[in-house]
Amino acid sequence: MKKNLLAVLMAALVCCGLAACSGNAEQAETSAQTEAAAEEEAAEAEEENAGGESIVFIATQLGDMSFNDNGWQGVQEIGEKYGYETRVVETGMDSSKYETMFLDICDSDVNYVIAQSGNGWGDIVFKYAADYPDKKFVVFDASTEAEVPSDNIICVAYKANEGSYLTGIVCALMSESKMIAAGANRDNPAINDFFTGFITGAKEVEPDIKVSIAYNSVPGDAAVMKEIATSLYNSGVDVMFSVAGAAGLGIFQSAVEQDKLAVGVDSDQYLTYSNSESPELAEVIMTSMVKNIGGSLITVFDEINEGTAEWGTLRVLGIADGGVALADNENYQKLVPEDIRNTISEYEEKVKAGEITVPSYYDYEDDQEFRDLVASVTP
């Protein structure tokens, strides 16, 4: 029986023992019922996963309070829901080791492998998946134009351009200097899809807005990103969008020191930092551009367990599908005036209804079109 199921049973048995010691018959009866319910739940989950199936989640690093943590939380919920054994493999940032690591994972007795598309992982899965027909692969955060090469892969893509469009609107409207910025770890199509939506949204509401785009010279390094953010804030920028994963910590630290605002990414980073060892960082995060990574993975495994999963396909999730959104929390309500929140809601509904089609980096004929967009707003 799986470890998590045993934990449920042990908890129930402890409750039962405490009730017996108290001599309270009513408590004992309740504990017995709890034990029976736990046994029934364990038996059902065990029956659903009678083959002892397992999931490996590949992450560059946990503890980013963003992208990787969001996905891993979803995987853990899948394990608890269906009785899968789950484990995470943290790869670090040295991509030269990824292929060997992936093959080692596939050569193990794992049943499902979940990997992000970025940092070359999508290419690795696409390259080798057909060589492991008895394994199933889920690639999340794929390109919205991805072509799935094997019938044992499901790809999930998120319309980062749509979520970033709303982010650009809120940043432009909240900026007093009309100078905003966005920082990321890498210069690549996936990141530039964020920036395409961000710039488009900002220009939609403030045609003369100035937008600085920055790429981290040392990907993943929060200290370097802090230096970049500090330089931008000192130049007159008063709101900055973090598309930098764990390195976004540097943006938030600088925003606190400079008394400026920031926007998080992938998960609701106001909530995650509120519950961290540095809750003061949460106060400058007025919202986050959220990707529903964990939730979308749970949906995939719901379909797998229902027998309705469509392998060999790409699913693309945008605002209308609940795939991306702006985080609406107490800090958003506190920092962003009601009239601006109402404006955001109006644009969100227009995107949902198809009245607004947000440009994507992948729509461009070549990279130069994106560079021209950036040049049009550069200070």
Helices and strands as residue ranges (DSSP letters): H 3-22, H 25-48, E 54-59, H 67-82, E 85-90, G 95-97, H 98-106, E 112-116, H 121-128, G 129-131, E 136-142, E 153-158, H 160-174, E 179-184, H 189-205, E 210-215, H 222-234, E 239-243, G 245-247, H 248-258, E 261-266, H 269-274, G 279-284, E 285-291, H 293-306, E 313-317, E 324-326, H 330-335, H 338-352, G 361-363, H 367-377
